[in-house]
Amino acid sequence: MKLSKLWLLVMAVVVALSGVAFAGPTLDNVKAKGFVQVGVNGELFGFGKPDEKGVWRGLDVDTGRAIAAAVFGDASKIKFIPLTAVQRFTGLQSGEVDVLCRNATQTLGRDTELGLDFAQVNYYDGQGFLVSKKNKKIKKAKDLNGATVCVLPGTTTELNVADYFRENKMKMKPVVIESNAELAKAFFAGRCDVLTSDASQLAGTRAVAPKPDDYIILPDIISKEPLAPAVRHGDNQWKDIVNYAVLAMIEAEDLGINSKNVDEMLKSATPAVQRFLGVTPGQHR
């Protein structure tokens, strides 16, 4: 995916949303501070993690930058707040962050019980299992009967894996650790037979393993995990800004526009591209 190249384009698409007559409380607060506080993972390769130079990288990070670009015309006016799976929703509820861009699954319970609103889904995932190749008898999920399972608490992952083992009349021993990094460390140290999480997260964890080729993601996917940014319920304008920032990133990728070719694409004869980039008037789709 090339979404990481697209956030510079978003301001032209959604900046008008931040200037309507009835500004919401979140936007007012963000403008007063001069930056957007974004809740991110902090430990997940490909979604939200500083690189070796301390520069934040990943899909969720770039989504946060797109929101900042939409509000300020400057993607650097942003502060990333690392939150664990347990902390992420209370951090949003309490106002510690303005928006949660942290590989969070959209669910009815979270929407209605936690006072949250989810924006457009920006990554469709599913839960899987990461195992060591040394366990030659484990070829599929149903071979995991009796396994010790590393899992994050307070997640749909924890519920899904319990449901899967119960439904298939299998036994498991959970190893529950709140930190992604510490959970992965426990798995690589052999404290559990399997690490379960979203398949994208497992791929990221495997990529930073001491010896990635020693591990394999099983073919089984046991759930559907629509991941989306979240905001506090009741501030429709702020939700619109976040929602259309994500949609603009998706649409730009669909049209083949990125930060490297945007100047050339301004000359495109395609009507949809012309409207998207503001070359011709009118709403895009």
C-alpha positions as a LaTeX table, in Angstrom:
\begin{tabular}{lrrr}
\hline
Residue & $x$ (\AA) & $y$ (\AA) & $z$ (\AA) \\
\hline
Met1 & 0.00 & 0.00 & 0.00 \\
Lys2 & 1.14 & 3.55 & $-0.71$ \\
Leu3 & $-1.09$ & 5.37 & 1.75 \\
Ser4 & 1.98 & 6.74 & 3.50 \\
Lys5 & 2.63 & 8.97 & 0.47 \\
Leu6 & $-0.81$ & 10.53 & 0.32 \\
Trp7 & $-1.38$ & 12.62 & 3.42 \\
Leu8 & $-0.09$ & 15.82 & 1.75 \\
Leu9 & $-3.09$ & 15.70 & $-0.58$ \\
Val10 & $-5.75$ & 15.55 & 2.10 \\
Met11 & $-5.89$ & 19.23 & 3.07 \\
Ala12 & $-7.35$ & 20.26 & $-0.27$ \\
Val13 & $-10.17$ & 17.78 & 0.14 \\
Val14 & $-11.27$ & 18.30 & 3.76 \\
Val15 & $-9.96$ & 21.65 & 4.98 \\
Ala16 & $-13.36$ & 23.22 & 4.32 \\
Leu17 & $-14.81$ & 21.05 & 7.08 \\
Ser18 & $-12.70$ & 22.86 & 9.67 \\
Gly19 & $-14.07$ & 26.27 & 8.77 \\
Val20 & $-17.82$ & 25.84 & 9.11 \\
Ala21 & $-19.84$ & 28.28 & 11.17 \\
Phe22 & $-20.58$ & 25.92 & 14.07 \\
Ala23 & $-17.21$ & 24.70 & 15.22 \\
Gly24 & $-17.23$ & 21.73 & 17.58 \\
Pro25 & $-15.42$ & 21.56 & 20.93 \\
Thr26 & $-12.64$ & 19.25 & 19.74 \\
Leu27 & $-11.68$ & 21.44 & 16.80 \\
Asp28 & $-11.74$ & 24.56 & 18.99 \\
Asn29 & $-9.47$ & 22.84 & 21.49 \\
Val30 & $-7.11$ & 21.56 & 18.81 \\
Lys31 & $-6.79$ & 25.01 & 17.24 \\
Ala32 & $-6.16$ & 26.59 & 20.64 \\
Lys33 & $-3.35$ & 24.10 & 21.35 \\
Gly34 & $-1.90$ & 24.43 & 17.88 \\
Phe35 & $-1.55$ & 20.70 & 17.28 \\
Val36 & $-3.49$ & 17.42 & 17.17 \\
Gln37 & $-2.88$ & 14.84 & 19.89 \\
Val38 & $-3.09$ & 11.39 & 18.31 \\
Gly39 & $-3.24$ & 8.14 & 20.26 \\
Val40 & $-1.08$ & 5.51 & 18.55 \\
Asn41 & 0.34 & 2.09 & 19.29 \\
Gly42 & 3.98 & 3.05 & 19.63 \\
Glu43 & 5.26 & $-0.52$ & 19.30 \\
Leu44 & 3.69 & $-1.85$ & 16.09 \\
Phe45 & 5.80 & $-2.01$ & 12.94 \\
Gly46 & 3.84 & $-0.80$ & 9.90 \\
Phe47 & 1.16 & 1.00 & 11.94 \\
Gly48 & 2.75 & 3.17 & 14.64 \\
Lys49 & 6.37 & 3.00 & 15.73 \\
Pro50 & 9.38 & 5.34 & 15.69 \\
Asp51 & 12.18 & 4.30 & 13.34 \\
Glu52 & 15.86 & 4.14 & 14.26 \\
Lys53 & 16.07 & 7.94 & 13.89 \\
Gly54 & 13.04 & 8.54 & 16.11 \\
Val55 & 10.74 & 9.47 & 13.22 \\
Trp56 & 7.24 & 8.07 & 13.61 \\
Arg57 & 6.24 & 5.69 & 10.79 \\
Gly58 & 3.20 & 3.63 & 9.83 \\
Leu59 & $-0.34$ & 3.72 & 8.51 \\
Asp60 & $-1.90$ & 5.01 & 11.73 \\
Val61 & 0.80 & 7.65 & 12.06 \\
Asp62 & 0.16 & 8.90 & 8.51 \\
Thr63 & $-3.57$ & 8.99 & 9.20 \\
Gly64 & $-2.84$ & 11.31 & 12.12 \\
Arg65 & $-0.67$ & 13.49 & 9.88 \\
Ala66 & $-3.49$ & 13.69 & 7.34 \\
Ile67 & $-5.83$ & 14.98 & 10.04 \\
Ala68 & $-3.28$ & 17.62 & 11.07 \\
Ala69 & $-2.88$ & 18.64 & 7.43 \\
Ala70 & $-6.65$ & 19.00 & 7.11 \\
Val71 & $-6.89$ & 21.27 & 10.15 \\
Phe72 & $-3.70$ & 23.33 & 9.94 \\
Gly73 & $-2.37$ & 22.82 & 6.42 \\
Asp74 & 0.71 & 21.46 & 8.17 \\
Ala75 & 1.13 & 17.75 & 8.88 \\
Ser76 & 3.85 & 18.40 & 11.45 \\
Lys77 & 1.45 & 20.05 & 13.91 \\
Ile78 & 0.89 & 16.81 & 15.73 \\
Lys79 & 1.83 & 15.02 & 18.93 \\
Phe80 & 1.84 & 11.24 & 19.09 \\
Ile81 & 0.75 & 9.65 & 22.39 \\
Pro82 & 1.65 & 5.94 & 22.73 \\
Leu83 & $-1.19$ & 3.99 & 24.35 \\
Thr84 & $-1.48$ & 0.33 & 25.26 \\
Ala85 & $-4.54$ & $-1.72$ & 24.33 \\
Val86 & $-5.88$ & $-1.22$ & 27.86 \\
Gln87 & $-5.19$ & 2.54 & 27.88 \\
Arg88 & $-6.37$ & 3.45 & 24.37 \\
Phe89 & $-10.10$ & 3.99 & 24.91 \\
Thr90 & $-9.82$ & 5.68 & 28.31 \\
Gly91 & $-7.17$ & 7.95 & 26.79 \\
Leu92 & $-9.69$ & 9.06 & 24.19 \\
Gln93 & $-12.60$ & 9.31 & 26.63 \\
Ser94 & $-10.59$ & 11.45 & 29.07 \\
Gly95 & $-9.41$ & 13.89 & 26.41 \\
Glu96 & $-5.77$ & 12.83 & 26.66 \\
Val97 & $-5.91$ & 12.43 & 22.88 \\
Asp98 & $-8.10$ & 14.10 & 20.25 \\
Val99 & $-8.31$ & 11.05 & 18.01 \\
Leu100 & $-7.33$ & 7.41 & 18.36 \\
Cys101 & $-5.40$ & 6.05 & 15.37 \\
Arg102 & $-4.29$ & 2.81 & 16.95 \\
Asn103 & $-5.26$ & $-0.38$ & 15.08 \\
Ala104 & $-8.58$ & $-0.55$ & 16.97 \\
Thr105 & $-11.39$ & $-2.84$ & 15.80 \\
Gln106 & $-14.75$ & $-1.19$ & 15.21 \\
Thr107 & $-17.44$ & $-2.98$ & 17.22 \\
Leu108 & $-21.02$ & $-2.23$ & 18.23 \\
Gly109 & $-20.18$ & $-2.55$ & 21.92 \\
Arg110 & $-17.31$ & $-0.08$ & 21.75 \\
Asp111 & $-19.41$ & 2.38 & 19.79 \\
Thr112 & $-22.42$ & 2.28 & 22.11 \\
Glu113 & $-20.93$ & 1.48 & 25.53 \\
Leu114 & $-17.72$ & 3.52 & 25.48 \\
Gly115 & $-19.06$ & 6.78 & 24.04 \\
Leu116 & $-17.03$ & 6.51 & 20.85 \\
Asp117 & $-17.63$ & 7.08 & 17.16 \\
Phe118 & $-15.56$ & 5.24 & 14.58 \\
Ala119 & $-14.59$ & 6.86 & 11.30 \\
Gln120 & $-14.13$ & 5.09 & 7.96 \\
Val121 & $-12.38$ & 1.73 & 8.19 \\
Asn122 & $-8.84$ & 2.09 & 6.84 \\
Tyr123 & $-7.64$ & $-1.49$ & 7.24 \\
Tyr124 & $-9.56$ & $-4.77$ & 7.07 \\
Asp125 & $-7.78$ & $-7.41$ & 9.11 \\
Gly126 & $-8.37$ & $-10.78$ & 10.72 \\
Gln127 & $-6.95$ & $-12.64$ & 13.69 \\
Gly128 & $-4.32$ & $-15.32$ & 13.19 \\
Phe129 & $-1.57$ & $-17.27$ & 14.95 \\
Leu130 & 2.22 & $-16.97$ & 14.91 \\
Val131 & 4.23 & $-20.07$ & 15.83 \\
Ser132 & 7.81 & $-21.26$ & 15.79 \\
Lys133 & 8.80 & $-23.59$ & 12.96 \\
Lys134 & 10.38 & $-25.77$ & 15.63 \\
Asn135 & 6.87 & $-26.94$ & 16.53 \\
Lys136 & 6.69 & $-29.17$ & 13.46 \\
Lys137 & 3.40 & $-30.75$ & 14.54 \\
Ile138 & 1.58 & $-27.40$ & 14.36 \\
Lys139 & 0.41 & $-26.82$ & 10.78 \\
Lys140 & $-3.00$ & $-25.30$ & 11.43 \\
Ala141 & $-4.95$ & $-23.67$ & 14.26 \\
Lys142 & $-6.68$ & $-26.89$ & 15.31 \\
Asp143 & $-3.27$ & $-28.36$ & 16.12 \\
Leu144 & $-3.00$ & $-25.87$ & 19.02 \\
Asn145 & $-4.99$ & $-27.90$ & 21.56 \\
Gly146 & $-3.31$ & $-27.53$ & 24.97 \\
Ala147 & $-1.09$ & $-24.65$ & 23.83 \\
Thr148 & 0.03 & $-21.71$ & 25.92 \\
Val149 & $-1.15$ & $-18.59$ & 24.08 \\
Cys150 & 0.35 & $-15.10$ & 24.30 \\
Val151 & $-2.45$ & $-12.51$ & 23.98 \\
Leu152 & $-3.06$ & $-8.84$ & 24.74 \\
Pro153 & $-5.71$ & $-8.11$ & 27.40 \\
Gly154 & $-8.71$ & $-5.85$ & 26.80 \\
Thr155 & $-8.88$ & $-6.68$ & 23.10 \\
Thr156 & $-11.21$ & $-8.44$ & 20.69 \\
Thr157 & $-8.22$ & $-10.79$ & 20.23 \\
Glu158 & $-8.57$ & $-12.08$ & 23.79 \\
Leu159 & $-12.29$ & $-12.77$ & 23.31 \\
Asn160 & $-11.87$ & $-14.31$ & 19.84 \\
Val161 & $-9.21$ & $-16.80$ & 20.85 \\
Ala162 & $-11.21$ & $-17.92$ & 23.89 \\
Asp163 & $-14.26$ & $-18.39$ & 21.67 \\
Tyr164 & $-12.27$ & $-20.33$ & 19.07 \\
Phe165 & $-10.81$ & $-22.79$ & 21.55 \\
Arg166 & $-14.15$ & $-23.27$ & 23.31 \\
Glu167 & $-16.05$ & $-23.77$ & 20.03 \\
Asn168 & $-13.54$ & $-26.39$ & 18.88 \\
Lys169 & $-13.47$ & $-28.10$ & 22.29 \\
Met170 & $-9.79$ & $-27.32$ & 22.72 \\
Lys171 & $-7.86$ & $-26.27$ & 25.80 \\
Met172 & $-5.46$ & $-23.35$ & 26.13 \\
Lys173 & $-3.43$ & $-21.56$ & 28.76 \\
Pro174 & $-3.37$ & $-17.79$ & 28.18 \\
Val175 & $-0.26$ & $-15.69$ & 28.88 \\
Val176 & $-1.60$ & $-12.15$ & 29.21 \\
Ile177 & 0.77 & $-9.15$ & 28.98 \\
Glu178 & $-0.38$ & $-5.58$ & 28.34 \\
Ser179 & 2.58 & $-4.33$ & 26.28 \\
Asn180 & 2.99 & $-5.40$ & 22.64 \\
Ala181 & 6.76 & $-5.35$ & 22.95 \\
Glu182 & 6.81 & $-7.36$ & 26.17 \\
Leu183 & 4.28 & $-9.85$ & 24.80 \\
Ala184 & 6.41 & $-10.42$ & 21.70 \\
Lys185 & 9.51 & $-10.76$ & 23.87 \\
Ala186 & 7.76 & $-13.43$ & 25.94 \\
Phe187 & 6.79 & $-15.33$ & 22.80 \\
Phe188 & 10.27 & $-15.20$ & 21.29 \\
Ala189 & 11.71 & $-16.33$ & 24.64 \\
Gly190 & 9.53 & $-19.45$ & 24.50 \\
Arg191 & 7.13 & $-18.56$ & 27.31 \\
Cys192 & 4.19 & $-19.49$ & 25.06 \\
Asp193 & 3.64 & $-21.79$ & 22.10 \\
Val194 & 1.75 & $-19.29$ & 19.99 \\
Leu195 & 1.21 & $-15.55$ & 19.67 \\
Thr196 & $-2.26$ & $-14.52$ & 18.52 \\
Ser197 & $-3.28$ & $-11.13$ & 17.16 \\
Asp198 & $-4.41$ & $-9.46$ & 13.94 \\
Ala199 & $-2.54$ & $-10.97$ & 11.01 \\
Ser200 & $-1.01$ & $-7.60$ & 10.11 \\
Gln201 & 0.32 & $-7.24$ & 13.65 \\
Leu202 & 1.75 & $-10.75$ & 13.54 \\
Ala203 & 3.52 & $-9.90$ & 10.28 \\
Gly204 & 4.98 & $-6.79$ & 11.90 \\
Thr205 & 6.06 & $-8.75$ & 14.97 \\
Arg206 & 7.64 & $-11.47$ & 12.85 \\
Ala207 & 9.51 & $-8.84$ & 10.81 \\
Val208 & 11.37 & $-7.62$ & 13.91 \\
Ala209 & 11.99 & $-11.10$ & 15.36 \\
Pro210 & 15.61 & $-12.07$ & 16.11 \\
Lys211 & 15.36 & $-14.60$ & 13.26 \\
Pro212 & 12.14 & $-13.98$ & 11.25 \\
Asp213 & 12.57 & $-17.13$ & 9.17 \\
Asp214 & 12.24 & $-19.23$ & 12.33 \\
Tyr215 & 8.55 & $-18.29$ & 12.60 \\
Ile216 & 5.44 & $-18.80$ & 10.50 \\
Ile217 & 1.91 & $-17.36$ & 10.50 \\
Leu218 & $-0.62$ & $-20.19$ & 10.29 \\
Pro219 & $-3.09$ & $-20.02$ & 7.38 \\
Asp220 & $-6.17$ & $-19.86$ & 9.63 \\
Ile221 & $-7.97$ & $-16.52$ & 10.10 \\
Ile222 & $-10.52$ & $-16.79$ & 12.92 \\
Ser223 & $-12.17$ & $-13.36$ & 12.89 \\
Lys224 & $-12.93$ & $-10.20$ & 10.96 \\
Glu225 & $-11.23$ & $-7.07$ & 12.32 \\
Pro226 & $-12.25$ & $-3.77$ & 10.65 \\
Leu227 & $-9.70$ & $-1.28$ & 11.99 \\
Ala228 & $-10.66$ & 2.40 & 12.09 \\
Pro229 & $-9.78$ & 5.70 & 13.81 \\
Ala230 & $-12.06$ & 6.64 & 16.70 \\
Val231 & $-13.26$ & 9.95 & 18.18 \\
Arg232 & $-15.49$ & 10.89 & 21.10 \\
His233 & $-19.22$ & 10.60 & 20.50 \\
Gly234 & $-21.24$ & 13.76 & 19.96 \\
Asp235 & $-18.81$ & 16.01 & 18.05 \\
Asn236 & $-20.02$ & 15.53 & 14.50 \\
Gln237 & $-17.74$ & 18.12 & 12.93 \\
Trp238 & $-14.58$ & 16.52 & 14.31 \\
Lys239 & $-15.77$ & 13.11 & 13.19 \\
Asp240 & $-16.34$ & 14.52 & 9.69 \\
Ile241 & $-12.78$ & 15.87 & 9.55 \\
Val242 & $-11.30$ & 12.54 & 10.64 \\
Asn243 & $-13.63$ & 10.54 & 8.42 \\
Tyr244 & $-12.95$ & 12.50 & 5.24 \\
Ala245 & $-9.21$ & 12.60 & 5.90 \\
Val246 & $-9.27$ & 8.80 & 5.75 \\
Leu247 & $-11.58$ & 8.74 & 2.73 \\
Ala248 & $-9.35$ & 11.22 & 0.89 \\
Met249 & $-6.33$ & 8.98 & 1.46 \\
Ile250 & $-8.23$ & 5.96 & 0.13 \\
Glu251 & $-9.59$ & 7.87 & $-2.88$ \\
Ala252 & $-6.18$ & 9.30 & $-3.75$ \\
Glu253 & $-4.68$ & 5.83 & $-3.78$ \\
Asp254 & $-7.57$ & 4.57 & $-5.91$ \\
Leu255 & $-6.91$ & 7.35 & $-8.42$ \\
Gly256 & $-3.18$ & 6.65 & $-8.44$ \\
Ile257 & $-2.22$ & 9.98 & $-6.88$ \\
Asn258 & 0.68 & 10.30 & $-4.45$ \\
Ser259 & 3.00 & 13.04 & $-3.22$ \\
Lys260 & 5.59 & 12.23 & $-5.88$ \\
Asn261 & 3.26 & 12.57 & $-8.88$ \\
Val262 & 0.70 & 15.10 & $-7.65$ \\
Asp263 & 2.15 & 18.00 & $-9.68$ \\
Glu264 & 1.93 & 15.94 & $-12.84$ \\
Met265 & $-1.56$ & 14.70 & $-11.94$ \\
Leu266 & $-2.76$ & 18.31 & $-11.78$ \\
Lys267 & $-2.49$ & 18.19 & $-15.58$ \\
Ser268 & $-4.56$ & 15.00 & $-15.84$ \\
Ala269 & $-7.44$ & 14.96 & $-18.30$ \\
Thr270 & $-9.43$ & 12.59 & $-16.06$ \\
Pro271 & $-12.47$ & 14.48 & $-14.68$ \\
Ala272 & $-12.42$ & 12.60 & $-11.36$ \\
Val273 & $-8.77$ & 13.53 & $-10.79$ \\
Gln274 & $-9.40$ & 17.16 & $-11.77$ \\
Arg275 & $-12.26$ & 17.46 & $-9.26$ \\
Phe276 & $-10.37$ & 15.63 & $-6.52$ \\
Leu277 & $-7.39$ & 17.99 & $-6.81$ \\
Gly278 & $-9.54$ & 21.09 & $-7.19$ \\
Val279 & $-8.53$ & 21.81 & $-10.79$ \\
Thr280 & $-12.20$ & 21.95 & $-11.76$ \\
Pro281 & $-15.06$ & 22.94 & $-9.46$ \\
Gly282 & $-17.65$ & 20.55 & $-8.08$ \\
Gln283 & $-17.82$ & 17.88 & $-5.43$ \\
His284 & $-15.88$ & 14.71 & $-6.07$ \\
Arg285 & $-18.24$ & 11.73 & $-6.22$ \\
\hline
\end{tabular}
